[in-house]
Amino acid sequence: MSGKAYYPNNWEMYKEAPDEMFEPHTFEEVMEWKVAGWELPSSVACIIRVVDRNTGKVKEHTYQTEGHAINKMRKLIETPDVEVTVCNHESIHHLSTHSND
């Protein structure tokens, strides 16, 4: 184990819930509610999603402090062939880096 503290989540509860517990929504409702009106918990300063364009793998990093997120972004800026989406309490940004092939 890398020594990082486990960041708790409740995915098993949602996975095991029956379909009847979820109310269906239209695409427009989801876009308005979740995309146009996103909200992070107060304990989260920033979420960074990284897509490796060569492999298609996605990694998501959640930070409780802005300083740690800034340090991660400094490393990602130098990483070739990744797409980065950064979300904080005020904005969402999408960045892309290219290798010099």
Secondary structure, DSSP 8 states (H G I E B T S, - for coil): --S-------HHHHHHS-GGGS----HHHHIIIIITT----TT--EEEEEEETTT--EEEEEESSHHHHHHHHHHHHTSSSEEEEEEESS-EEEEE-----
